[in-house]
Amino acid sequence: MADKKQYIKWILSELPRLTEKGIIQSESAALLEEYYRSRLAAFPAPQKVFALVSGIIGIVMVTAGVILFLNYNWDMFPKAVRIALAALPLAAGTGISYFTILKGKDKLWREASAVLTSAGAGTLIAVLSQIYHTGGELHEFMFLLLLLSLPLIFIFNSVGLASLYVVLSFWVNGWNITPWWNNLTVLLLLPWLLFSLREKSPVKVWCRYLTLLAGISFFAGCGGNRYYFLSTAMLMCSIFFVNGMDLVKEEGPFFKNPWLVPAFAVQTVLLAVGSSTDWLFRSYDSSRNAAEMWTFYGSNLILGAIFIVSFLKRRITLERSLSLLFILVCFIPLMWREPVMRMIFNCCLGIGGVGFMRKGIKSASLLAFNGGAVMICVLTGCRFFDSDLGVLFRSAGLVLLGIGFMVSNWFFVRYCREASR
C-alpha cells in the first residue's frame, strides 16, 4: 500500500512537467490530477494513524489501571455491581459500533469497533462464568467467543478481528475435546477469506498469510494427527502449491506469494520421509471415537473439493498433474497394506524432479528448474544414506544419475545453440 502511495505522488509530481512539454493536454492533466488526488485521499493520513495508535495505547493503559483497581476491590462489590462493571466494555464497544455504522466512519473506526465489541463480549462471558462458577474449559470459552465474533468480522469487514480469530482458533484444539469444533470455526471464516483474496481487495496480501495460518489451524483440528495425517497434509500442501503457482505470474515480489515455497517444501519433505520409512503410512484405529473419524473423512472431503476447484479453474499444467498424483498415492495405504509405498514415493520424487526440470528448460523458467533440481537432490541424498540398499546398488544408482545429468546437460547446450541461430 505504501508503494502505491509513492507511485501516485510521483505521477502527480510529473503531471506539470508533462503538460509544459506538451506531452499531454491540460484538460487531460486536470482529469488525471483529480483522479489521482481522490486515490491519494483514500489512503489513511499518517496523522490519523498516529492519533489512533496513541489513543489506543492511552485507552489500554487506563483500562489496565482500572482492571488492577477492580481486581484489588473485586470481592467487596455486590454481585449486581460486578455484573454491571463486566458489561461496561461490551456496552462501550456496542456504542462505538453503532456510531461507526450510523456516521459511516472509515476503515480504522470499523476495525476498532469490531475488536472492542468482541473483547467486551469475551470479558462479560469470563466474568459471568467466574461469578456463577459455571466451570468449563478454555477451548469451550474460545469456541463460544469465536462464534460471537464471527458476525462482527462480516459486518465491519475487519481484518484485525479476523487475524485474532484465526490465532485464537488454535486454542479450540486439544486431545479431549469435540474434534469438529476447530474445523467449524475455520470453515465459517472461509467465505470472508475468499472475499478478501479477490484481486481488488486492499488486504489481499495479508489475507494470503492469514489463509495459510487458517489452513494450519484446520489441519491441526481435523483429527488426522490421531488417525492418518499424510493424506490431509498432502491435500493442504497441494491446494496452496497449485494456487501459489497461479500467483507466480500475477505477483512480482516474493513476499506477496506466501503459499508456494512453504507448500512445496513440506510436500518435498513428506515425499522424502515416505521414501525412507514406513511409519508415515501407518493409520491408527480410532473406531472407538466415531466423532474423530467423521471429522477426519469430512475434512478430507472438504479439502478434496477445494483442490478440485483449484485444479479445474485454469488449464491443466504439470504442477497440477503432479499434485493430483501425490494426493492419490497418499490414499493408497488406507486401502492397500502392501509395503510398496516407499518405492512409490521414490518414484514420485524422481518423476516430480525430472518433470519440473524439463519444464524449466523448455519454458526457460528458473523457478521450475530449481524446484526439480531440489527434488532430485533430496532423492539423491535420501538414497545415499539409505542403509537398506547395498553400497554397490547406491554407487551404481549415483553413477547412472550423474551420467543422466551430463547427457541432459549436453542436450540442453545443443538446444540453446540451435535456438540462438
N, C-alpha and C positions, 0 to 999 in steps of 0.2 A: 504494500500500500504506500509505503514511503517512497519507493522508486517511482510509482505512477505520479505521485505529487510533484516530485522533482522534474519529471518529464513535462508535466503540464506547465510548471513555472518556466521551464526552458522554452517551450513553444510560445508562451505569452511574451517572453523577452525578445524572441526573434521576430514577432509579427511587425513591429515598427520598421525594422531594418528591411524586411522583405517588401513592405509597402513602399519604402523610399526607393528601392531599386526597381520597382515596377514588376516584380515577380508575381505579386497578387494584387488585385484591385482593392481599393479602400473599403468598398462595400463588403467584399469577402472577408477582409481583415476584421471589420467590425463584427460580422456574424461569428467568425471564429473566436474572437475575443469574448464575445458574450457567452458563447457555448462553453469555452474552457473556464471562464470565470465561474459559471454555475457549477461546473465539475469540481473546481477548486474549493468552492464554498461547501460542497458536500463532505469534505474531509473535516474531522473534528479539529478545532483550533487547539494549539498547544496550551494556550492559557486556560481553556476549558478543561482539558485533560488534567493539567496541574492542579486547578482548583478542585476538581472532583477527587483526585487522589489525595490531596491534602485534607479535604473534608472527610473522606472515608477513614483516613488514618486518625483524625481527631475523634470521629464518632467511635471508632474501635477502642481508642484509649479511654474515652469517657465510659463506654459500655463495660470495659474491663474493670474500671474502678467501681462502677455501680454493682457489678457482679460480686466483686470481693466484699463490698459493704453488705450486700444482701446475704452472702454466704455466712458472714460473721453473725448476722442477726436473724438468720432464716428461721430457726426453731422458735423464736419469740413471736413471729407473726401468726395470726389466726389462719385457719385453712382457707377461708374466703379471700384474705389478703394475698396469700401465696398464689392462689389461682389467678387472681387479677394481675399480679405482677408478672406471672408467667405468660399471660395473654397480651401484655403490652407490646412485645416485639412483633407478634403477628398482627396486632391492630395497626401498628406503625407501618409495617410492610404493606398491609392492605390499603391503608390510606394513601401511601405513596403510589401504589399501583393504580388506584382509581384516578389520582391526579395525573399520572403519566398518560393514561388512556384518554381521559377527557380533554386534556390540553394538547394531545398529540406530540409529546416530547420526543427527543431524539434517541439514538441508539444507547447512549450512556445511561440515560434515565431508565430505559427498558431493562437494561442489564441489572442495574441496581434494584429495581422493583422486583424482578424475578428472584434474585438471590436473597434479598431481605425477607420477602414473604415466605420463601421456603425455609429459611433459617428460623423465622418466627414460628412456623408450624412445628419444626423439629424441637424447638425449645419448649413449646407448650406440651407436646406429647411426652417429652422426657420428664418434665416436672410433674405432670399428672400421674405418670407411672410411679414416680418416687413418692408422691403424696399418698396415693391409694395402694401402694405396694402391690401393683398388679404383676410384677415379675416380668419374665420374658428374657429373650436373648438379644445380643447385638444384631444378629442377622435379621431378626424379626422387626426390630426398630428400623433398620436400614431399608428393608423391603417396603414397609409402610411409608417411610419418608420419601422414597423414590417414587412411589405411586402417586403421592400427593404433589410432588414437584413436577411430574411429567406434564400436566396441563399448562403450567407456567412457562415451560420451555416453548410450547407451541404458541401460546398466546403472545408472549413477548419476543419470540424468535431469539431466545437468549443463548448465545454460545458459551457464556460464562457458567450459567447454571447447567448447561449440557455437559460441560467439561467436569464439573463437580459430580454430576450424575454418573458419568462413566467411571470416575475414580472411586466413588462410593459403592458402585456395583460390585467391586471386588470384595467388599465386606458382607455381601449376601452369600458368598461361597463358604463352604465348610464341609466337614465329613458327616456331621449328624444333623443335616437339615433336609428340607424338601428340595430335591435336586433341580426342579424346573424353575425355581424362583428367579435365579440369576438369568437364565435364558429368556424368561418372560420380560424382565426389565430391559434387557438389551434389545429384544425384538420390538418392544413398544417404542423405543427411541429410533428405530431404523428408518421410519418414514421421514423424520426430521433430518437425519443424516443424509439421506438420499436427496432431499430438497436442498440442503446446504452444499452438496457436492456438485450442483449444476454449474455450468460454465460461467454464468454471470454472477455467481454468489461472491460477495466480498470476503467471505471467510472460508472459501473452499480449501485453501492450503492447510489452514489449521484443522479443518474438519477431516482432512485426509489422515492426519496424525491421530485425531480423535477416533476415527473409524478403525484404525489399526489397534488402538488401545481397547476399543469396544470388542473387536474380534478376539483379542487375547482373553478378555473377561468372559466372553461367550464360550470360548474353548475351555476355560477353567471350570465352568459350571455345567458342561454338557454331560458329565458322567463318564467320559472316555478315559479319564485317569484311573477309574476304578474298573474298567472293563477292557477296552481296546482303543487306545488313543491314536494309533497310527493313521487310521482312515480319516478321523476328524482333523488331525494335524495336516495331513496332505491335502484335504479338501480346502482348509483355510488358506494354506500356502498357495495353492493353485488359483484360488479366487483373487488373492492380492497380486500374484505374479502376472496373471493374464491382464488384469486391469492396470497394473503398473506398466506393462509393455504398451498398452494403449496410450498411456500418458507420455511415453518417451517422445513421440512426435509432436505432442501438444505443448509440453512444458520444456523450458530450457534448463534453468538451474536445477542442480541435483536435489536441493532441499525441498523443492516443490513436489517431488515424487518419492514419498517415504515408503511406498509399497514394494517396489521392485526388488531392491537389494536384500532387505530382510527376508522376503518370501523366498527368493532364490537361494539364499544362504541356508535357511532352515530346510528347504526342500533337498538341497545337496547333502546336508548333514544327515537327514533321515535316510537317504539312499545309501550314504556311506556306512552308517551304522547297520542298516539292514543287510548290506553286502558282506558284513564281517561277523555278525552274531545273529542267533535265532531268538533271543529274548524279546526283540522288538515286535515279533509276530505272535506273542502269547496273548491269548484272551482269557480273562478271568471269569469265573462263574458268578454271576450276580443274580441268579434266578430267585434267591431269597428276597430280593428287593426289586419288585416289579417297577416301581417308580423310576429307578435308575435306568432300567432297560428301556422304558418308554422314552425317557429323556434322551438317552444315547441315540436311539434309532430316529426319534423325531428331529433331533439336532442335525444328524447326518442327512436326513431327507431335506431339511430346510437349506443346509449348506449346498447339497447337491442341486437343488432347484436354482439357487443363486449362481452356482457355477455354470449351469446350462444356459441361463440368461446371458451371463458374461461371455460364454463360448460362442453363442449364436448371434450376438449383437453386431459383430463385424465378421469379415471374411475369415475363413479358417486358415490359420498360419501354423508354422512349425511349432512355436511355443504353445499354442492352444492344443495341438495334437499330442505333444509330449506331456503336457499337464493332464490331459484326459487319460493317457496311457498310465501315468504314475498313479492316478486315482484308482483306476480299475485293478491294477496289480495289488494295491493295498487291501482290497476287499477279498482277495483270494484266501488268506488264512481263515476267514470266517466260514468258508465253505469247503476248503480242502486242506487237510492237515499234513500233507506230504512235505518233507523237508527240502523243498527246492527253491524256497524264497530267496535265499542268499544268492543263488545263481541268477535268478530273475532280476534281482536288484543290481547285480554286477552288469548284466546286460542293459538295464535301464540307464545306468551311469554311462556306459560306453556309447549307447545309441544317442543319448542326450548330448554328450560331449562332441561326438562326430557330427551330429546334425547341426548343432549351433556353430561349430567351426566352419562347416561347409556353407551355412547361410551367411556367416560373416564374410567369407571370401567372395561369394557370389554377389552379395549386395554391398560390399565394402563397408560393412558395419563392424566397427571395432568392439561395440558392446556385445554383440552376439558372439564374435570370435573369442573375446576374453571369457565369456561365460562358458563356452565349450571347452576352452583350454583349462579353466578351473576344474570342470567336471572330470576331464581326462587326468589331470594332475592328482586330484583326490582319489580317483580309482587306482592310479599307479601307486600312490603312497599306501593305500589300504592293502593292496596285494603285495607290496614289497615287504611289509611287516606281518603278513599273514602266515602264522605258524602252521596252519592246516595244509598248506601247499609245500611241497618239497622245494629245496633250493634250486634244483635243476629246472623244475617247472617255472619257478619265478624268474630265473635268469633267462630262460627261453622266451617267456612272455614279454619281458622288458626289451630283449633284443628285437623281437618281432615288432613291438610297439615303436621302438626307435627307428627301425627301418621304414615303418609306415610313415612316420613323421618326415623322414628325409625324402621319401618318394613324393609325399604330398607337397613338400616344400619345392621340389623340382618342378612339379606340375604347376604350382602357383607362380613361380618365377617365369615359367614359359608362358603361362596365361597372361601375365602382366606385360611381357614383351610383345605378344601378339596384339594385345589391346591397345598398346601405345603406338603401333604402326599406323 
